[in-house]
Structures are given as C-alpha cells and as structure tokens.
Amino acid sequence: MSDKFFSEISDTLSSARSVEDLTRPLLSLLEAVTELEATYLTCIDQELGIQRVLFAYNTKTMQIPEGLVVPWEGTLCKRALDEGKFHTEDVPALWGDCDAAKALGIQTYVSTPVRLNDGTLFGTLCAAGSERKPLTPKGEQTLRLFSSLIGLHVEREQLLENLQSINSALEAHSFTDVLTGLPNRRFLLKEMDRLFAGAESTGQTVLIAFIDLDGFKAINDRHGHEVGDAFLIEVGKRLSAGLRSGDILGRFGGDEFIVTGLGPSGDAAGQAAAETLCNRLAPLLIGEYELRGITLHYSGASFGPTAVDPRTVAVDEALRKADAAMYEVKRERKAQRV
C-alpha cells in the first residue's frame, strides 16, 4: 500500500472525533481500493433482529441508502457471516434467493464483521458492485484493517458516552438533597448565580422566598425523626405544587427551604411580586399531614419575601436579606400567638 494511502488513514484517525468522522473517509478509501460502487457500514441489533445502514458511500447507479433498516435474518451480511464467505463475485449463483440483492443488482459482494474487543458483533463493513470483480489481497487487507479501526473507535465512543453518563449521574447526585429529592444548597447557589447573571442582563429583579418551618423541632422531639423526615418530604411536595414556570425550589438545609425566580424590574414592583410569591405558597403548608400513621396539624411556616436588583446586590447578600426578612416574619407570628 502506498505512503499516500497510509497518510490519508493517519490524517483521518488523528482528526476523527466520532465514529462518523472516521467511517466516511474510510468508506471512500475502501471504494478506491475495491473499485466497487457502494461501500457502507451497518450496525446490528440481534435482540430486535434488525440491521441498519449507518453510513454509505455510493459512486454510481447502485445506491445503498443510509438509515435503511432490514430484518437481520436472510441478509447478505448474515449469510456471509454464517457461511464464512466474506467475498463472492457471483451473488446470484450463491444467494440467488435474496430479494434485496436482486433489487439492487448486486453481483460482487464483500462483507466483514465489525467486532468489539469482547467479541460482541457491532455490525458489518461492506462493499458491493453490479459487475463481477475479484477482491485483491490489498482489498482484503484494507477491509479487515478498516473493520478493526472502526471497532476500536466504536468502543472508544461508547466508553466516552458511559463516562459522560456516569459524570452526569454523579453531578445530579451531588446537587440533590438525599431526603426530599429536591435540589440541595449547592445546586441552589449555582442556579442563583446563573439567575442573577440573567436578571442583570435583562434588568429584572430576583425574587427569593426564604422558608423556615416553624415548630419543626417540636415535631421531631414529639414524634421522632422518621415522622420529621416524612414531614420534610411532604413539605417539598406541597411547595413544588405551587411553583411557577421558571421558579427554583430547593432545601437549603435542615428545616429551611428556598424558592427563587425572576421578578419585574423596579424595587417596589419586585417586592410586591416577592410577597405575592410567598402569599401563594404559604397556605399550601397549612393543614393536616398524614405521616407514618399519625395526623399532624400544622399551622404553617415563616416566609421571608425579598426582591433584589442583581446589579447592586450579590447572591450571598441577597440570601442574608431574605433570611432577615424571614426572621422578622417569624417574630411577628410568635407575637400573634402570645
């Protein structure tokens, strides 16, 4: 094989970022080596019993369409694999009952399996032509080489996808409160940074409802932590039911929750919107809770409504303002109960 041929393969390998990036140039090179009209890569799902053409390179009248799905049983590829015949110059004589081969007018057919390191059959690398052509040793070597290269790249791509999936799962876990399933403090702070940046560019305010569950310690002390945990989970569900589109709810820690979202521009309009947010959510927590075989009558939580201009107030300062507003409401609620 020429230096130019290996140079093209080397360039393809170094630049390919996906199986498609690798396969398309290889199909073109395979066509040049075999002098057949169509070269293509398939994948096989043996559980579903189907074969799909992933990528194809067609140069003349014979067209192998990409995306074509056919039953795996009876295909030329399966017959070639089962019979150990990866090349024939006389498809009609060998497999004359294959309707697809008849329809396409295939005379010469070449196919080699694409396997992964563990022996799993991924698919096939094929070439077909309407004229009878022998397969040269160079063509055979090229077919097997390309099959190996594609198999290695498929494994690499699958590994990267698995790693990305694992990383996404780990990130989701690190951002989730284990008890309630809600976003946790870490996620809230991350999202609030994003929310503040967006509001700063649009001139909007950011609304914060800082929520503290009055009497939660007494619930834990009287009924035990299992009931307390069940209560926190139910609180999360009830607050979720009252969210607007775009609102973010999370458990900030212990018996504290935060709801935040975008509000109108202007201090007065923003503060009014924050109070409306709290007034909408607060009644959702009042009432009876059926928890672990007991009925709990709950009189409600303290909500601290706050609206801030992100151009002048940072996230940490906004949270302090919301926390202070919540404690002011808590003092007023205590005074009313006296």
KEDREN-433415 format. One line per field, with one value per residue (C-alpha): y, x, z; residue in three letters; residue number from 0. Coordinates in pm, 1 decimal, padded with zeros to 6 digits. Each point is the difference from the previous one (the first is absolute). Layout:
BEGIN
north	[Y,...]
east	[X,...]
up	[Z,...]
residuo	[ALA,...]
num	[NUM,...]
//
This chain:
BEGIN
north	[00000.0,00346.5,00259.7,00228.5,-00263.7,-00034.1,00377.0,00039.7,-00262.0,00169.6,00339.7,-00150.7,-00169.4,00312.8,00227.2,-00231.7,00100.4,-00251.8,-00331.1,00194.5,00223.1,-00312.9,-00211.7,00234.8,00052.4,-00372.3,-00091.4,00223.4,-00163.6,-00344.5,00080.2,00105.1,-00320.3,-00245.8,00192.9,-00088.6,00241.7,00009.7,-00028.2,00017.9,-00065.1,-00166.4,-00060.6,-00306.6,-00034.7,-00374.3,00033.4,00192.5,-00202.7,00299.6,00140.9,00372.8,00176.1,00268.7,00160.0,-00063.7,00118.3,-00044.7,00095.2,-00135.7,-00118.6,-00244.9,00185.6,-00140.0,00245.7,00114.0,-00076.2,-00306.0,-00257.4,-00363.1,-00327.1,-00155.8,-00350.5,-00067.9,00299.9,-00041.9,00103.1,-00273.0,-00262.9,00103.4,-00012.9,-00336.1,-00162.8,00159.6,00149.1,00364.0,00038.2,-00122.7,00112.8,-00181.7,00092.3,-00132.3,-00346.3,-00009.7,00182.6,00031.6,-00005.9,00330.6,00252.5,00304.3,-00114.7,-00055.7,00341.9,00173.6,-00211.6,-00106.9,-00225.8,00047.2,00015.3,00042.0,00001.6,-00029.3,00018.3,00297.4,-00141.2,00155.0,-00126.5,-00232.5,-00163.2,00180.4,00042.3,00372.2,-00015.9,-00057.5,00188.0,-00071.9,00074.0,-00087.8,00034.0,-00076.0,-00151.7,-00308.3,00106.8,-00202.2,00110.2,00062.8,-00075.7,00376.3,00032.0,-00281.3,00154.0,00341.4,-00139.3,-00177.0,00299.3,00241.1,-00239.3,-00010.7,00378.4,00058.4,-00257.8,00172.9,00339.3,-00133.4,-00127.3,00334.1,00187.8,-00235.1,00041.9,00379.3,-00015.8,-00225.0,00234.0,00300.0,-00184.2,-00089.6,00357.9,00133.4,-00242.1,00096.9,00368.8,-00048.9,-00189.1,00271.9,00262.1,-00193.2,-00005.6,-00369.2,00018.2,00209.6,-00051.5,00378.9,00205.0,00054.2,00305.7,-00050.2,-00010.1,00300.6,00213.8,-00107.4,00073.2,00332.0,00110.6,-00080.9,00167.0,00317.2,00019.2,-00034.7,00255.6,00248.2,-00012.7,00041.2,00259.3,-00225.6,-00061.2,-00335.5,-00118.3,-00208.2,-00169.8,-00119.4,-00259.7,-00125.8,-00274.0,00132.8,-00268.4,-00258.1,-00080.8,-00069.1,-00238.8,-00188.8,-00006.2,-00117.5,-00243.4,-00102.7,00058.4,-00236.6,00215.9,00312.2,-00130.1,-00092.0,00351.3,00158.5,-00217.2,00100.0,00368.3,-00030.1,-00153.6,00269.7,00282.7,-00159.1,00006.1,00379.5,00091.7,00213.9,-00094.1,00102.8,-00004.6,-00197.9,-00180.7,-00158.3,-00114.4,00245.1,-00207.8,-00145.0,00137.7,00287.7,00016.6,00263.7,00088.4,00242.4,00132.4,00306.1,00302.2,00331.6,00290.1,00268.7,-00034.1,00053.4,-00228.1,-00264.5,00004.2,-00024.6,-00302.0,-00163.2,00047.1,-00143.2,-00301.8,-00060.2,00057.9,-00262.7,-00259.7,00051.4,-00143.0,-00318.5,-00099.9,00061.2,-00288.9,-00370.0,-00234.3,-00377.3,-00124.2,-00348.8,-00080.5,00332.5,00312.2,00316.4,00337.9,00265.0,00372.7,00106.2,00121.8,00339.0,00145.2,00281.0,00185.6,00180.5,00156.5,00118.7,00182.5,-00223.9,00304.8,00120.4,-00307.3,-00325.0,-00346.1,-00034.9,00343.1,-00077.9,-00317.7,00190.9,00251.2,-00281.8,-00174.2,00323.4,00053.5,-00354.8,00053.3,00322.5,-00193.1,-00272.3,00258.3,00142.4,-00346.9,-00076.3,00330.5,-00080.7,-00335.4,00154.7]
east	[00000.0,00128.9,00131.3,-00283.2,-00255.9,00142.6,00032.2,-00370.8,-00086.3,00227.2,-00157.4,-00348.0,00088.1,00155.4,-00291.6,-00298.4,-00210.4,-00277.1,-00069.0,-00155.3,00309.7,00211.2,-00228.5,-00087.3,00359.6,00071.7,-00299.1,00138.6,00341.8,-00159.4,-00187.1,00326.7,00175.6,-00278.7,-00127.2,-00355.7,-00289.4,-00131.4,00173.1,-00188.6,00005.7,-00290.4,-00091.0,-00189.7,-00251.0,-00031.9,-00261.7,-00231.4,00117.8,00082.1,00291.3,00038.2,00219.1,00181.7,00220.6,00034.6,00217.3,-00159.7,00179.2,-00213.5,-00353.5,-00007.6,-00127.7,00011.8,-00215.3,00115.2,-00249.9,-00135.0,-00125.4,-00049.5,-00066.5,00333.5,-00106.9,00059.0,00226.1,00313.2,00203.7,-00142.9,00038.7,00360.5,00066.9,-00172.2,00166.0,00342.5,-00012.5,00106.2,00035.0,-00177.6,00003.7,-00325.1,-00272.3,-00283.3,00157.2,00084.3,-00296.1,-00246.2,-00301.9,00097.4,-00260.7,00204.3,00299.9,-00224.9,-00158.9,00337.8,00159.4,00291.1,00252.7,00308.0,-00035.0,00254.1,-00078.4,00200.6,-00130.4,00077.3,00057.1,00087.1,00283.9,-00229.7,-00115.3,-00334.9,-00124.3,-00058.1,-00074.2,00154.9,00225.5,-00109.7,00063.0,-00220.8,00006.1,-00213.6,00295.0,00204.7,00328.9,00262.3,00113.2,00372.9,00219.6,00032.7,-00379.0,-00032.0,00265.4,-00164.4,-00341.9,00130.0,00210.1,-00291.4,-00228.7,00246.8,00043.8,-00376.9,-00048.9,00261.3,-00159.3,-00347.1,00135.7,00169.0,-00321.9,-00204.8,00252.4,-00020.6,-00381.7,00006.7,00240.8,-00217.4,-00305.9,00179.0,00121.8,-00351.0,-00140.3,00266.1,-00063.2,-00375.5,00058.8,00226.8,-00267.6,-00290.6,-00124.2,-00001.9,-00308.4,-00243.1,00136.4,-00000.1,00299.3,00239.2,00185.7,00286.6,-00235.2,-00198.1,00312.0,00114.3,-00339.5,-00029.4,00329.3,-00148.2,-00330.7,00173.1,00209.3,-00310.7,-00198.6,00286.0,00000.8,-00379.0,-00043.3,-00227.4,-00000.7,00057.8,-00268.9,00087.3,-00235.6,00201.9,-00207.1,00046.2,-00226.7,-00128.1,-00031.0,00203.0,00218.5,-00311.4,-00126.7,00329.5,00011.7,-00359.1,-00039.0,00356.3,00232.7,-00184.4,-00312.4,00216.0,00160.6,-00340.6,-00119.8,00293.2,-00069.0,-00367.9,00090.1,00218.9,-00286.7,-00247.6,00237.5,00075.3,-00371.4,-00006.2,00297.3,-00023.5,00181.4,00362.1,-00012.4,00271.4,-00073.1,00264.9,00072.4,00252.4,00074.0,-00174.8,-00354.9,00074.5,-00114.3,00046.6,-00208.5,00154.7,-00082.3,-00007.7,-00215.7,-00091.4,00244.8,-00019.7,00030.0,-00367.8,-00132.6,00258.4,-00082.9,-00371.0,00068.0,00207.7,-00283.2,-00247.3,00228.0,00005.4,-00374.6,-00060.7,00227.1,-00067.7,-00357.5,00123.2,00183.1,-00287.3,-00226.6,00007.8,00287.0,-00049.3,00343.3,00099.5,-00337.9,-00053.5,-00191.9,00202.1,-00173.4,00241.0,-00061.8,00250.8,00354.1,00171.8,00064.6,00248.2,-00085.2,00290.3,00064.2,00347.4,00158.3,00288.6,00188.4,00044.8,-00043.5,00199.8,-00141.4,00139.7,-00129.1,-00339.6,-00023.3,00085.8,-00275.8,-00249.0,00104.6,-00045.3,-00343.9,-00098.6,00102.0,-00200.2,-00306.7,00078.0,00007.7,-00332.4,-00156.1,00125.3,-00137.2,-00341.0,-00008.6,00074.6]
up	[00000.0,-00085.2,00241.1,-00112.8,00099.6,00350.8,00026.1,-00071.4,00262.1,00251.7,-00064.7,00038.6,00327.4,00147.9,-00091.9,00062.8,00298.4,-00057.8,-00171.7,-00287.4,-00035.9,-00029.2,-00215.3,-00284.4,-00123.0,00044.3,-00217.5,-00275.2,00028.6,00000.8,-00321.2,-00165.4,00106.7,-00087.6,-00305.3,00105.7,-00033.9,00354.7,00336.3,00327.1,00373.2,00178.0,00362.2,00117.6,00283.2,00045.5,00273.9,-00232.6,-00299.0,-00217.7,-00197.5,-00067.7,-00256.4,00198.9,-00267.3,-00372.5,-00288.2,-00343.8,-00321.2,-00285.9,-00062.6,00289.5,00304.5,00353.6,00199.6,00341.7,00275.1,-00183.0,00250.3,-00104.3,00185.2,00098.8,-00098.6,-00366.1,-00068.3,-00207.6,00303.9,00221.5,-00270.3,-00057.1,00373.3,00054.7,-00301.4,00044.9,-00351.3,00029.2,-00380.8,-00310.1,-00362.2,-00077.5,00246.7,-00223.1,-00009.8,00371.6,00151.6,-00283.9,00231.5,00166.8,-00115.2,00109.1,-00203.9,-00302.3,00030.4,00022.3,-00271.5,00219.9,-00169.6,00217.8,00375.5,00278.2,00372.0,00318.0,00358.8,00221.7,00346.1,00333.9,00219.6,00192.9,-00323.1,-00012.5,-00357.0,-00059.4,-00372.0,-00338.5,-00240.4,-00355.8,-00365.8,-00295.7,-00377.2,-00304.6,-00188.0,00078.4,00159.7,00183.8,00344.9,00001.2,00302.7,00044.9,00005.4,00254.3,00225.8,-00026.9,00090.3,00310.1,00105.2,-00031.5,00186.0,00291.2,00003.8,00001.6,00276.6,00216.0,-00060.6,00083.7,00331.3,00066.7,-00073.8,00219.6,00281.9,-00023.9,-00000.1,00308.0,00177.9,-00085.7,00128.8,00323.5,00043.8,-00059.9,00256.0,00254.8,-00060.9,00035.3,00325.9,00134.4,-00076.4,00156.5,00358.0,00090.8,00222.6,-00202.6,-00350.2,-00045.9,-00111.5,00290.5,00127.6,-00244.6,-00297.7,00123.7,00027.3,-00347.7,-00153.4,00180.5,-00153.0,-00340.9,00088.0,00120.4,-00318.3,-00217.1,00199.6,-00014.5,-00379.4,-00027.6,00275.8,00206.4,00371.9,00166.5,00240.4,00305.1,00243.0,00299.8,00184.7,00355.7,00136.2,00332.5,00265.5,-00186.5,00303.5,00205.9,-00269.9,00010.0,00381.0,00039.8,-00287.8,-00086.9,-00294.3,-00233.8,00024.0,-00025.5,-00318.5,-00145.7,00081.8,-00187.5,-00303.6,-00001.2,00038.1,-00307.9,-00197.8,00105.2,-00082.1,-00339.6,-00080.0,00034.0,-00218.9,-00310.9,-00316.3,00052.0,00381.1,00178.4,00326.7,00217.4,00353.0,00134.5,00307.1,00303.2,00004.7,-00238.8,-00361.5,-00268.8,-00301.7,-00246.7,-00344.5,-00220.6,00082.1,-00159.5,-00014.4,00267.4,00376.8,00081.0,-00272.7,00087.6,00371.1,-00075.6,-00221.7,00275.5,00247.8,-00251.5,-00040.3,00375.9,00034.8,-00268.3,00158.6,00371.9,00006.3,-00166.1,00318.3,00239.5,00092.3,00074.6,-00080.2,00006.4,00098.9,00111.9,00149.5,00174.9,-00095.5,00044.9,00011.5,-00121.5,00032.0,-00264.1,-00064.8,00001.2,-00346.3,-00059.1,-00324.0,-00163.0,-00339.8,-00096.4,-00288.7,-00114.2,-00127.0,00357.0,00221.0,-00015.8,00069.4,00352.4,00102.5,-00153.3,00204.5,00317.9,-00079.9,-00061.4,00320.4,00197.1,-00158.4,00098.1,00363.8,00009.8,-00114.2,00256.0,00283.5,-00114.5,-00009.6,00350.3,00127.4,-00146.4,00180.8,00339.0]
residuo	[MET,SER,ASP,LYS,PHE,PHE,SER,GLU,ILE,SER,ASP,THR,LEU,SER,SER,ALA,ARG,SER,VAL,GLU,ASP,LEU,THR,ARG,PRO,LEU,LEU,SER,LEU,LEU,GLU,ALA,VAL,THR,GLU,LEU,GLU,ALA,THR,TYR,LEU,THR,CYS,ILE,ASP,GLN,GLU,LEU,GLY,ILE,GLN,ARG,VAL,LEU,PHE,ALA,TYR,ASN,THR,LYS,THR,MET,GLN,ILE,PRO,GLU,GLY,LEU,VAL,VAL,PRO,TRP,GLU,GLY,THR,LEU,CYS,LYS,ARG,ALA,LEU,ASP,GLU,GLY,LYS,PHE,HIS,THR,GLU,ASP,VAL,PRO,ALA,LEU,TRP,GLY,ASP,CYS,ASP,ALA,ALA,LYS,ALA,LEU,GLY,ILE,GLN,THR,TYR,VAL,SER,THR,PRO,VAL,ARG,LEU,ASN,ASP,GLY,THR,LEU,PHE,GLY,THR,LEU,CYS,ALA,ALA,GLY,SER,GLU,ARG,LYS,PRO,LEU,THR,PRO,LYS,GLY,GLU,GLN,THR,LEU,ARG,LEU,PHE,SER,SER,LEU,ILE,GLY,LEU,HIS,VAL,GLU,ARG,GLU,GLN,LEU,LEU,GLU,ASN,LEU,GLN,SER,ILE,ASN,SER,ALA,LEU,GLU,ALA,HIS,SER,PHE,THR,ASP,VAL,LEU,THR,GLY,LEU,PRO,ASN,ARG,ARG,PHE,LEU,LEU,LYS,GLU,MET,ASP,ARG,LEU,PHE,ALA,GLY,ALA,GLU,SER,THR,GLY,GLN,THR,VAL,LEU,ILE,ALA,PHE,ILE,ASP,LEU,ASP,GLY,PHE,LYS,ALA,ILE,ASN,ASP,ARG,HIS,GLY,HIS,GLU,VAL,GLY,ASP,ALA,PHE,LEU,ILE,GLU,VAL,GLY,LYS,ARG,LEU,SER,ALA,GLY,LEU,ARG,SER,GLY,ASP,ILE,LEU,GLY,ARG,PHE,GLY,GLY,ASP,GLU,PHE,ILE,VAL,THR,GLY,LEU,GLY,PRO,SER,GLY,ASP,ALA,ALA,GLY,GLN,ALA,ALA,ALA,GLU,THR,LEU,CYS,ASN,ARG,LEU,ALA,PRO,LEU,LEU,ILE,GLY,GLU,TYR,GLU,LEU,ARG,GLY,ILE,THR,LEU,HIS,TYR,SER,GLY,ALA,SER,PHE,GLY,PRO,THR,ALA,VAL,ASP,PRO,ARG,THR,VAL,ALA,VAL,ASP,GLU,ALA,LEU,ARG,LYS,ALA,ASP,ALA,ALA,MET,TYR,GLU,VAL,LYS,ARG,GLU,ARG,LYS,ALA,GLN,ARG,VAL]
num	[0,1,2,3,4,5,6,7,8,9,10,11,12,13,14,15,16,17,18,19,20,21,22,23,24,25,26,27,28,29,30,31,32,33,34,35,36,37,38,39,40,41,42,43,44,45,46,47,48,49,50,51,52,53,54,55,56,57,58,59,60,61,62,63,64,65,66,67,68,69,70,71,72,73,74,75,76,77,78,79,80,81,82,83,84,85,86,87,88,89,90,91,92,93,94,95,96,97,98,99,100,101,102,103,104,105,106,107,108,109,110,111,112,113,114,115,116,117,118,119,120,121,122,123,124,125,126,127,128,129,130,131,132,133,134,135,136,137,138,139,140,141,142,143,144,145,146,147,148,149,150,151,152,153,154,155,156,157,158,159,160,161,162,163,164,165,166,167,168,169,170,171,172,173,174,175,176,177,178,179,180,181,182,183,184,185,186,187,188,189,190,191,192,193,194,195,196,197,198,199,200,201,202,203,204,205,206,207,208,209,210,211,212,213,214,215,216,217,218,219,220,221,222,223,224,225,226,227,228,229,230,231,232,233,234,235,236,237,238,239,240,241,242,243,244,245,246,247,248,249,250,251,252,253,254,255,256,257,258,259,260,261,262,263,264,265,266,267,268,269,270,271,272,273,274,275,276,277,278,279,280,281,282,283,284,285,286,287,288,289,290,291,292,293,294,295,296,297,298,299,300,301,302,303,304,305,306,307,308,309,310,311,312,313,314,315,316,317,318,319,320,321,322,323,324,325,326,327,328,329,330,331,332,333,334,335,336,337]
//
